[in-house]
């Protein structure tokens, strides 16, 4: 999917291998807060007998 850029690009930087390794180390940091368990939704598969009106 293409994204059209409407503003001019003022500056950019090239990531080095060290930058990528540093980001990967931060991403693998342990998460202290565990998300609350979500209630699961009841899913009904549609077939010939059950269809949208």
ABEGO torsion letter per residue (X at the ends): XBBBBABBBABBBBBBAAAAAAAAAAAABBBABBBBBBBBBBBBBBBAABBBX
